[in-house]
Amino acid sequence: MRNYIYTFCLIAAASIAYFFPQYFIEINGFQLKELIIPLLQIIMFGMGTTITFEDFLGVIKMPKAVIVGLVCQFTIMPFLGFAIANTFDFPAEIAAGVILVGCSPSGLASNVISYISKANVALSITITSIATILAPLLTPFLMKLLGGQFIAIDFWPMVIDICKMIIVPIIIGFLINKILKDRNAWLQKILPLISMGGILVIILIITAAGQKSLQTVGLALVFATILHNVGGFIIGYWGARLFRLQEQDCRTVAIEVGLQNAGLASGLAKAMGKLATVGIAPALFGPIMNINGSLLASYWSKKAVDK
């Protein structure tokens, strides 16, 4: 049950914010949505402290698996999101939020889920790291190509926003990790807790801000988000099988594709000034992907992998 505690917390946070939104919009005149980008930067800083040069050597050690994973990451979820957005006929900004989730890189949860799933953790870390570094160009490009059919997308401002939200904090975290070396054990203990708390706060704020939009498209959007997430797992796995990757690597690619950086998508929605509409799909995707990811990890953890 311990593996599901955080997932239950995410569901509880979304539920509380939906039924009592007035408590999570502002405090004494301060708009709580202003916390989203700083919290995301702290989360990305935490990721930076865990990255090493060895994570990027995976491209040399297992080039085929890394390339397949990255290609699947930046094709399956964006185009699947685009197809779902069109199929469900959502309002333009809600539809753009679905696509924005798909255009984001893989999330931090993928590394933990890969470990529980007996997947290739080294490959997972490499794909997550490289996908995050590629995001400043690929996410705006894909969003312009697909999401631009629903709302106006400014390519270069989005590039700059992503750099400020993830690249700069990751670089700072990486440098601090190198400077501290073996003296950063305390940092490694506290930052994951801060990151988890930050994600909970982001879910609270976005759900409260978008409560009226959720009332309009709530159940349909929940179903669409589940379809997007589960579809990513399934197509990612069989896409990797198509390229004849080993079972461990196929599991890893499936997890990397299905688990997106919903926090980044939320931050971009805030930067666009459309948190209550574009930001709704990312807010739902976070808890849903954790539920489905935990269930998938539980299933795979019981199935042996041929060495």
C-alpha positions in Angstrom: 0.0 0.0 0.0 2.9 2.4 0.6 3.4 2.6 -3.2 0.0 4.1 -3.5 0.0 6.6 -0.7 1.3 9.5 -2.8 -1.2 8.6 -5.6 -4.0 8.8 -3.1 -2.7 12.2 -1.9 -2.8 13.5 -5.5 -6.4 12.3 -5.9 -7.4 13.8 -2.5 -5.7 17.2 -3.5 -7.6 17.3 -6.8 -10.9 16.4 -5.1 -10.5 19.0 -2.3 -9.6 21.7 -4.8 -12.6 20.9 -7.0 -15.2 21.0 -4.2 -13.6 23.9 -2.3 -11.8 26.0 -5.0 -12.2 29.3 -3.1 -9.4 28.3 -0.7 -6.8 27.7 -3.4 -7.1 30.7 -5.6 -5.8 33.5 -3.5 -4.6 34.3 0.1 -4.9 37.9 1.3 -4.9 39.2 -2.3 -2.0 37.0 -3.4 -2.8 34.9 -6.4 -1.6 31.4 -5.7 -1.1 30.6 -9.4 2.0 32.7 -9.2 3.6 29.9 -7.2 3.4 27.4 -10.1 6.5 28.4 -12.0 8.7 28.8 -8.9 7.6 25.4 -7.6 8.3 23.8 -11.0 11.8 25.4 -11.0 12.5 23.9 -7.6 11.3 20.4 -8.8 13.6 20.7 -11.9 16.5 21.9 -9.6 16.0 18.7 -7.7 16.2 16.7 -10.9 19.4 18.5 -11.8 21.1 17.4 -8.5 20.5 13.7 -9.5 21.9 14.0 -13.1 25.4 12.9 -13.8 27.6 12.7 -17.0 27.0 8.9 -16.9 23.3 9.4 -17.6 24.2 10.8 -21.1 26.7 8.0 -21.8 23.7 5.7 -22.2 23.5 7.1 -25.8 26.9 5.4 -26.5 26.2 2.2 -24.4 22.7 1.6 -25.8 22.1 3.9 -28.8 19.3 1.9 -30.4 17.2 1.8 -27.3 17.7 5.5 -26.5 16.9 6.6 -30.1 13.8 4.4 -30.2 12.7 5.8 -26.8 13.2 9.4 -27.8 11.4 9.0 -31.2 8.5 7.2 -29.5 8.4 9.9 -26.8 8.1 12.8 -29.2 5.8 11.2 -31.8 3.3 8.9 -30.0 2.0 11.2 -27.3 1.8 14.5 -29.3 -0.1 12.8 -32.2 -2.2 10.7 -29.9 -3.1 13.8 -28.0 -4.0 15.6 -31.2 -6.2 12.7 -32.3 -7.9 12.6 -28.9 -8.5 16.4 -28.9 -10.1 16.2 -32.3 -12.2 13.1 -31.5 -13.7 14.5 -28.3 -14.4 17.9 -29.9 -13.3 19.8 -26.7 -13.3 23.7 -26.6 -10.2 25.0 -28.3 -8.2 25.8 -25.2 -9.1 22.5 -23.4 -8.0 20.6 -26.6 -4.7 22.5 -26.7 -4.1 21.4 -23.1 -4.4 17.8 -24.1 -1.9 18.3 -26.9 0.4 20.2 -24.6 0.7 17.3 -22.3 1.6 15.1 -25.2 4.2 17.5 -26.4 6.0 17.5 -23.1 9.0 15.3 -22.3 8.8 12.3 -19.9 8.4 13.0 -16.2 10.5 12.2 -13.2 8.1 9.5 -12.0 9.2 7.4 -15.0 12.5 6.5 -13.3 10.8 5.2 -10.1 8.1 3.3 -12.1 10.8 1.7 -14.2 12.6 0.5 -11.1 9.4 -1.1 -9.7 8.6 -2.6 -13.1 11.9 -4.4 -13.4 12.6 -2.3 -16.4 16.0 -0.8 -17.5 16.4 2.1 -15.0 19.7 3.3 -16.6 17.9 3.6 -20.0 14.9 5.4 -18.3 17.2 8.0 -16.7 19.0 8.5 -20.0 15.8 9.0 -22.0 14.3 11.3 -19.3 17.5 13.4 -19.2 17.9 13.8 -22.9 14.2 14.3 -23.6 14.2 17.1 -21.0 17.2 18.7 -22.7 15.5 18.5 -26.1 12.2 19.9 -24.8 13.0 23.6 -25.3 13.0 23.0 -29.1 10.8 20.0 -29.7 7.9 20.9 -27.3 7.3 24.4 -28.9 7.8 22.9 -32.4 5.2 20.2 -31.9 2.9 22.5 -30.0 3.1 25.0 -32.9 2.5 22.2 -35.4 -0.4 20.5 -33.6 -1.7 22.8 -30.8 -1.5 25.8 -33.2 -4.5 24.5 -34.9 -6.6 25.3 -31.8 -4.9 28.3 -30.2 -2.2 30.8 -31.2 1.3 29.5 -30.2 4.3 31.8 -30.0 7.3 29.6 -30.7 10.2 31.6 -29.3 8.5 32.9 -26.1 7.7 29.2 -25.4 11.4 28.2 -26.0 12.5 30.9 -23.5 9.8 29.9 -21.0 10.9 26.2 -21.1 14.6 27.2 -20.7 13.7 29.3 -17.6 11.5 26.6 -16.1 13.6 23.5 -16.6 17.0 24.0 -18.3 18.4 26.8 -16.0 17.2 25.1 -12.7 18.6 21.7 -14.0 22.0 23.2 -14.8 22.2 24.9 -11.4 21.3 21.7 -9.7 23.8 19.8 -11.7 26.6 22.3 -10.9 25.7 22.2 -7.2 25.8 18.5 -7.2 29.3 18.6 -8.7 30.5 21.2 -6.2 29.1 19.3 -3.2 30.1 15.9 -4.5 29.8 13.5 -1.5 28.4 16.1 0.8 25.0 16.3 -0.7 23.3 13.4 1.0 21.0 15.7 3.0 20.0 17.4 -0.3 19.1 14.1 -1.9 16.8 13.2 1.1 14.9 16.5 1.3 14.5 17.5 -2.4 12.3 14.5 -3.4 9.9 15.4 -0.5 9.9 19.0 -1.6 9.2 18.0 -5.2 6.3 15.8 -4.1 4.9 18.6 -2.0 5.3 21.0 -4.9 3.4 18.8 -7.3 0.6 18.5 -4.8 0.4 22.3 -4.5 0.4 22.7 -8.3 -2.5 20.2 -8.6 -4.5 22.1 -5.9 -4.0 25.4 -7.6 -4.8 24.3 -11.2 -7.8 22.3 -10.2 -9.2 25.2 -8.2 -8.5 27.7 -11.0 -10.1 25.4 -13.6 -13.1 24.2 -11.6 -15.6 25.9 -13.9 -14.0 24.4 -17.0 -14.0 21.0 -15.3 -17.7 21.2 -14.6 -18.3 21.6 -18.4 -16.0 18.9 -19.7 -15.0 17.0 -16.5 -16.0 13.4 -17.2 -15.1 13.5 -20.9 -11.7 15.0 -20.2 -11.0 12.5 -17.5 -11.8 9.7 -19.9 -9.7 11.3 -22.7 -6.8 11.7 -20.3 -7.0 8.0 -19.3 -7.1 7.1 -22.9 -4.1 9.3 -23.6 -2.0 7.8 -20.8 -2.9 4.2 -21.3 -2.5 4.6 -25.1 1.0 5.9 -24.5 1.9 2.8 -22.4 0.5 0.4 -25.0 1.7 2.0 -28.2 5.1 2.8 -26.6 5.6 -0.9 -25.6 4.6 -2.3 -28.9 6.5 0.4 -30.8 9.6 -0.8 -28.9 8.8 -4.4 -29.7 8.5 -3.5 -33.3 12.2 -2.4 -33.2 13.1 -5.7 -31.5 14.2 -4.3 -28.2 14.6 -6.5 -25.2 11.7 -6.9 -22.8 13.3 -4.7 -20.2 13.9 -1.9 -22.7 10.3 -2.3 -24.1 8.9 -1.8 -20.6 11.1 1.3 -20.2 10.0 2.9 -23.4 6.4 2.2 -22.6 6.8 4.0 -19.2 8.8 6.9 -20.7 6.1 7.5 -23.3 3.2 7.1 -20.9 4.5 9.3 -18.1 4.7 12.9 -19.1 6.1 16.0 -17.4 2.6 17.4 -16.5 4.3 20.0 -14.3 6.0 21.6 -17.2 2.8 21.6 -19.2 1.1 23.3 -16.2 3.9 25.9 -16.1 3.6 26.6 -19.8 -0.2 27.0 -19.4 0.4 29.5 -16.7 3.0 31.4 -18.9 0.4 31.6 -21.7 -2.2 33.0 -19.2 -4.5 30.1 -19.8 -4.1 28.2 -16.6 -7.9 27.6 -16.1 -8.3 26.1 -19.5 -5.1 24.9 -21.1 -3.9 23.9 -17.7 -6.8 21.5 -16.9 -5.6 18.5 -18.9 -2.1 18.6 -17.3 -3.7 18.9 -13.8 -5.7 15.7 -14.5 -2.9 13.9 -16.2 -0.7 14.0 -13.1 -2.9 11.9 -10.7 -4.2 9.7 -13.5 -0.7 8.8 -14.8 0.4 8.0 -11.2 -2.6 5.7 -10.7 -2.1 3.9 -14.0 1.7 3.9 -13.7 1.5 2.3 -10.2 -0.9 -0.4 -11.4 1.3 -1.1 -14.4 4.4 -1.3 -12.2 2.6 -3.6 -9.8 1.7 -5.9 -12.7 5.2 -5.9 -14.2 6.9 -6.3 -10.9 5.4 -9.8 -10.6 6.4 -10.9 -14.1 10.0 -12.1 -14.5 12.2 -10.6 -17.2 14.4 -12.8 -19.3 18.0 -11.8 -18.8 
